[in-house]
């Protein structure tokens, strides 16, 4: 599932942290670089023509895996701001400062060298621009490193690719524009000129801003600070930057476009303007996530005006342009006119601090992507080995879900003979599965025409990979070899027996009910190797590969041997029984 999220620096942090680890999601973050406040503005001035790195840096730390202490320390370094003493050390000896920042931290040698090289380069470029301590205090270290990457590549997008290609990221970090050095300016309702992005973010007016423009750097530098400009004059200088190839490709292949929360006039609306043609031609589901509170640039606006600001940038007046508009039940933005939009979904998607809860928000999104017109019956089949305590918990939760959940899904544990079901949920595990997660899987099978979804005792395949990386992070040969072997074994078995054999640790199977579907359970000599075989007698292999969802289990050598042995054992018992 390809998900594209338009975002700024912090408005969607919790959502990103949650969905980046979902195994069925390929996440792309589309960001603009028009930030120019504090250290970001200084680093842009020091690297002439460079875009603002701040929002990219923040999102980089969200999507960098936390599977090792080294990565956790990398996040700390990229988020660190220089104290007054560190600022003076920066002016005297960059090598000593780097040792001070990293000396007591555990870092992989390769990562440490990468950071050191570009930190030194960024410091040299920065100090060639200014030696004023007042400009360097509270300076962000990550911005200095990205400045060093820009100095090396002389192109912001190339610098960004150098950063993301080096580290093992769970999502794509994409700048929306190409060959761009623009500066962001705006006007309020009284035609007050705001000459930079920092003034937009810190705007003190009591009404929403009115217009914004993107000026080429040479045009921006030619403006006279003593002149009172009108919108028409600035509009004559403005341009709409070219969309980047990466952004164009991400939107083209997207299944879902998420229009995230954030500062509209700086983080989001410029991105929509740049990408509007691709957005309008996309067949992806379009979901708008409304801010939970007012930002300075939209103070005292209404929900209807909030939506209209976005639709105007996309050159559309269609009230149903968004498939869904997600609104928190405690949203502070005036939404008394919400009835004007039939696609609004209200739900509790925030924590107590009014920040989005990633889990709640994502599940609200997936539940609303596809609503079933009739009752969807799911037959729950538990393994014979399932502990009685787990069975009792399921019985209680199924009853509570069916009685109290506003959903068209009904779970059935003990059906009547001859009763027909839409899905079979087979739980071959002693673990516990959330019924709300199953509801999400059903939506995916409907939207993307999946025949089945296989899961594991672990929360997700990606978390399984992360758990192995904790042990194998220093052995890339072992890790890569295990991937290759697991794919080969699964593929050979599929070709030989025309059966997709899940590994012994598989525990969750959601399968669409079909006339040619059959399910049989076989147990090997040891209970630990019990497994399930899905038989698809009339299904074309090409159709399975193109329309079904299944995951290949990745494991180190000794676990791979267990899988191979279990496959042979099952073959033996199947042929013996037949």
N, C-alpha and C positions, 0 to 999 in steps of 0.2 A: 504494500500500500504506500504510494508516494504522497507524502504530505508536504506542502509548502506553507511556511509560516512567515508572514510579513511582520517584522518586529523591530523594536528599538533596542535599548540597552538593558532595561530591567523589568519592563512591564509584563513580560511573559516568562520570566525566569523559572517559576515553579512548574509551569506547563512544559517547558523545554526539558527540565531535569527529569520529569516523569516520562515523557514519551520517547526520549532519546534511547531508552533501554528496552523499549517494546520491540520484540523480534519481528513483528509483522509490519513495522513502520520504517520507511526510508525517509528521513527528515531532512529538509532543506530550509535553511534560514536565510531569508532575503532581507538585506539591511542596506541602508544608505549611509554615506560617510560625511554628512554635512555638519556634524558636531564640531564646534570650535571654541568651547569654553575651557577655562582653567588650563591644565597641562596639555589638553588636546589642541587648543588654539596655538600654544607656544610651539608644539612639535610640528604643527602644520606650517607655521611661519619658518621654522628652522629647515624644514624639508619642502622647498618651494614646489607648489603644485600637488602636494600630497593631500589626500582626503583624511578626515578625522578617524583615528583608529579606535577610539574609546568603546563604541558599541560593539565593534568586532571583537575587541579584547574581552569584554564582559561575556559575550556569547561563547567565545572560545573556552572560557573557564567552565561554562555550564555543560558543554558537550564533551569536554575531556574526561575520559573515564577515571574513576576513583579506585581502580582495582589494585593500585600499588601506592606505597608511601611516596615514591618518586613523583607520581602524578599529582598527589595531594600537595606536595611541596612546590611543584611547578605552578599550581593554581595560586598558592600563597605569594609566590614571587611576582606573578603577573598582576596581582591585585594590590601589591604593596605600594605605599606612598612614602616618599622620603621625609624623614624627620628633619629638624633643623640641623642636628649634628651630622646626619647622613648627607645632607645637602652640602655642608662644608667639606665633608670627605670626598664628595663627588668632584668638587672644584680642585682638590689637591691630588687625589690618587684614585683613579677609577678601578684599578686592580684591587686595591685594598677594600674599596667599597663592595666590589663583587664578592670578595671573600667574606666580608662581613654579612652580606645578604644570604650567602649559600653555605658558609663554612660548617655550620652545625646541622644542616639539612641533608637528608639522604636523597641523592639524585643519581639516576642512571648516568654513567659517564658520557654516553653519546648525547643525551639530552642536555647535560650540563655544558658540554662544549658548544653545542648549537646556541644555547642561550648566551653563553659568555661572548662568543664571536660577535653576535648581533647587538648585545648590550654595549660592548666596547665601541662598535661602529656607531651606534645611536648616540652614545655619550659624546663622541668626537664631533659629530654633526651638530648636536645640541649646543655644545660649548663654543663651537665656532660661530654660533648665532648670538648667544648671550652668556655672560658670566655674572649676571645679577642674581644674588641669592634670593631676593624677593620673588623672582619668577620661578625659582627652582624648588623652593620649599613646598612640600605636599605634592611633588611631581610623581606621576605614576610610572613605576618601573616597566610595566608591560607596554606602555606607550613608547618608551625609549627603545625597547627591543624591536617593536614593529617599525619604528623610525629607522633603525639599523637595517632591517629587511628592505625597506623602501630605498634606502641609500644604495644597497647592493643591486637591486633590480631596476630602479628608476621607473617603476610602474607599480601602482598600488595593488591592482589585481594580481600581478605576478608575485608581489610580496606576500599577499594573503595566501596564495596557493603554496608558496614556500613554507609558510607556517603550518597550514592544515595538512599538507602532504607529509611533513616530517612526523607529526604526532598521530597516534591512533585514535581518530575521532569517531563518535557515534552518529554524526550528522554532517551535512555539508554547510559550509559558511560561505555565503555568496554576496558579493557587492552587486547592487542592482544596475549600476551604470558602467560605461566603458569610456576610456580616455577622458576622464572627468576631473576637473579641478574647481568645480563650482562652489560658490559661497551662497548661503541661504539668507534672504532678507524677507521682511514682511511689513504689512500695514495693519493698523487696527481700524475700527469703524470710523474713527475721527481722522483717518489718513495720517496718523502718527507713524513715522518711519522707524522701523526696528532694523538696525544695520548689521546684525549678526545673529547667529543661532542662540547664543547665550542670552541676548535680550528677549528672544522669543520664549525661551524656557522660563525666564524669570519675569515675564510680563506682569505688571501690577494693575492693569485695567480691570474694570468690573464687567466687561462684555467680551465675547469671543473675538479672536482676531478675524480679519476680513479677507486678506489676500496674502499670498507668498510668492516669491520669485526666486529662480536660480540664476545667478549671474556668473558668467565666465570670470576667471580670476583677474584677467587684465582689465575688464570692464569694472569689476568691483574696486580694484585699486585706483581707478581713475575718478571715483566718486569724491566729491568735495565734502568734507565733514561739516563745513559751515553753510552748506546749501540745504534748503528745505525742498525735498523731492516729493513729487506727486506720483501716484501709482502708474499713471500713463507714461511718465518719463522713464521709470524703472522698467516697465514692461517692454519698452523699446530696446533695452539692453539684454533682456532675459533670453534664456534658451531652455529647451528641454533636452537633457543629456540622452545619449543613445543607450538603450538597454544592453546590458552585457550578454554575451552568448550563453554563459552559464545560467543566468537568470531566465533567459528565453527558453532554454532547454528544460529547466526545472518546471516552469509553468506549463509548458507544452505536455509534459509527461505526468503532470500532477493528477491524482485521483481526488484530492481534497485541497482547497485553497483556504487557509485560515488567515483572516484579517485580524491580527492580534490587537491587544490593548497597548496603550502607550501615548506619548505626547503627539497629538495629531499633526500639528503644523511643522514639526521638525523630524520626528522619527517615521511617520507613516504616510501622510499625504504626498510628500515628494516622491516616495517610492511608488505610490499608486499612479501618479502622473507619468512617471517614466515607463511603467509596465502596463499602462491601461489597454493598449491594443492587444497584448498577449492575454491579459486577464479577460477581456471581453470575448475573445475567440476561444477561450478554454471551455471544455465540457465538464470540468471538475466540479464537484460539489463546493459551494462557496459559503463559508461560515464566518459571520462577523461576531467578534467578542467585544462587547461594550466595556469601556472603562468603568471601574467601580466608584470612582470619585472624580471630581473636577481637577484638571490640570490648569495651570495659569493661563494657557492659551485658549481654553474653552470655558472659562468661568461663566456660570449662570446660563449656560446653554440648555436646551431641552433635548430629549432623546431624538425627537423628530429632526431638529436642526443638526444634531450630531451625525445622524445617518445621511442627511442631505449633503453635508460637507463632503462626505466620502463619495456619494453617488455623483456629485458635480465633478469631482476629480476624474471619475471614470467615464464622464460624458454620457451618463444614462439617467433617465427619470423613472425607470422601472422600479416600482415599490417592492416587487418580488425578486429583485436582482439577487439577493442573498437567499439561499435555500433555508438558512436558519440564522436568527440573530439571538445570541446567547446573552441573557441579562441576569445578573445576580438579584436575588430577592431583596437584598439590602442595598442595592445600588443607589447612590446619592444623587445621580443625575436625574433631573425632573423627567419622569416618564408617564405623566398623566395622559399623554396622547398616544400611548402605546397601541391602542386599538387600531390606529392607522396602518399598522403592519401586522398582517395575519401570521407571519412567520416568526414571531418572537417566542422564545422559549425562556421562561423564568425558572430558575433553580438556585438552590443554595450551593454556590461554587467557590466560596471564599472561606478563609480562616477567620479567627477572631480579630486579626489585625487588618481585615478587609483586603488582604492580598489573595490572589487566586490560589486555590488548592489544586495542584496539578492533576491529582487522581480524580477528584470530583468533576473538574472541568472537562477532562478528556472523556470520561464516561458519559457525561451529559451530551457532548458532541457526538459520540458514536451512537448513543441511543436515539438521537434525533435524526441521524442521517437517513435511516430507513424505518418507517413505522408500518407495522403489519396491519392490514385491513381486517383480517380475521384471526381467530385464536390460533396460535402456533403451539402445538403440543410436542413436548419433548419427553421421551421415555428415558428415565434414568436407570442405568444398569450398573449395579455394584459388583465388584469381584467377590467371589466366595470367600476370599481371605480377608475381606474388609472387616476391621475390628467392629464389634457390636456398638461400641461407644460412638464411632464415626457414623454408623448407620442411624443411630438414634438422633444424632445431630442433624443429619441430612433430612430425616423425616420431619423434624421440628422446623427446620429452615424452609423446606419446601412448602409446608403448610402456611407458614407465616408469609412467604413470598407470594404465594397464590392468592392469599386473602387480602394483603395490604399493599401490594405493589401495583402502581398504575401502569401496567404493561399488558400487551397482548400475548405474552408468553405464559404458558402453563406447564409446570414440571409435574411429571407423573412417575411415582416410584413403583406403585403396584397397580398396573392397568388390568382391564378385563380382557379375557381371551377374544381375539379377533379385532381388538381396537386398533385403529390406524393412527400413526404418529408422523409428524413432519420431520422430526430429527430423533436420533438415538444419541444419548450422552453416556458413553461407556467409561467408567472410572475404575481402572485396574490398578488401584493404589491404596495404600493405607493413609495417604495424605488427605488434605482438605482443599476443595475448590470452591471459589466464590460463585454463587449463582448469578450475581450481577456481571461478572466477567463472562460467563457463558452467554448472557444476553448480548454482550458486545460481539462475541464470536458469531452469533446467529446473524447479526446485522451485516457482518463482513461476508458471510457465505451468500447472503442475498444480493448485496451490492455488487460483488465481484465474481459471482457465479462459481464459487468454490464448491467442490463436492464434499470435502472433509477437511477437518483441522485436527492435527495431531499435536499433543502437548506432552509435557514432562512433569515429574515431581517438582522440579525447579520452577520458579515463577515464570521464567522465560528462557528461550534458547540463548539469548544474549547474556543473561545472568549466568547461565551455565558456562559460556565461553569465558566470562570474566572470572569465574571461580577457578578455571583451569589456568588462566593467565597469572593468577596470583602465585601458582606453583611453577608455571613454565615461562614466566616473563623473561628469564635469562636464556631460555633454550628455544630459539625461533625454529631451529631445524626440527626438533621433536614436535613442536606445535604445528608447523606446516605439513609435516609428514602425516600426522594424525588426521588432518583435514582430507588429504588426498586419499588415504586408505579408507576412511569412512565412506567417502563418496563411491569409491570403486566397489567396495563390498555391497553396499546398498543397490547399486545399479546392476551388478552382475546377478544378484539374487532376483531382482525384479524381472530381468530379461529371461532368466532360466525358468522361473516358476509362475511368471505373470502374477505375482503377489507382492504387494508392498509390505515388507516385514519390518515392523517397528522394533526398535532395540529393547532389551530387557528392562530398561529403566523407564520406558514410556508409561504414562499413567492416565492420559486424558485423550478421548476420541470423540469428536462431535461430527456426526455423519448424517448427511441428508438421506431421507428414506426414499428408496427407489424399488421398482419391481424386481430388478435384477440384483438387488443387494442381498448378500448373505453374510452372516457373522458366525464364526466358530471360535471357541476358546479351547486351547490345548495346553496341558501342563507338562512340563518336562520332569526329569527325575528329581530335581530339586525345586522347591517352591520359589526360591529366589530368582529362578530363570523363567517363571511363568510369563506368558506373553500372549498377545492377541494378533490374529491374522485377519486382514480384511481381504475378502475374495470379491473380485470384480470380473465376472466371467465374460461379460459382453462389452466391456469398456475398452476402447481403442487406446493404446499406450500414448499416442500423440496427444489425444484429448486429455489424458490424465496429466501429462507434463505441462499442458498449456492452460488447463482450466481447474486443476485441483491444487489445493494448498497442502503441502507437506514439508516437513523440515527434516534435514539430515543431521543426525546426532554427531557431534564432534567430541573426540575423546583421545586421551593419550594411549600409548601402545598397549599397556596391560589391560585397559578397559576394552580396547578394540578386540583383543584376544577373547575376552568374555563374550562379546557380541558374536564373533565368528563361531565359537563353540556352541552358543545357544541356537544359532541358525542351523547348524548341523544336527544338534539334538532334536530340534523341532522337526526337521526333515525326516529323521529316523522314526519319531513317534507317529508322524502323520502317515508315512508309508506303512508302518506296522499296523496302525488302526484300520487302514484301508485294505 
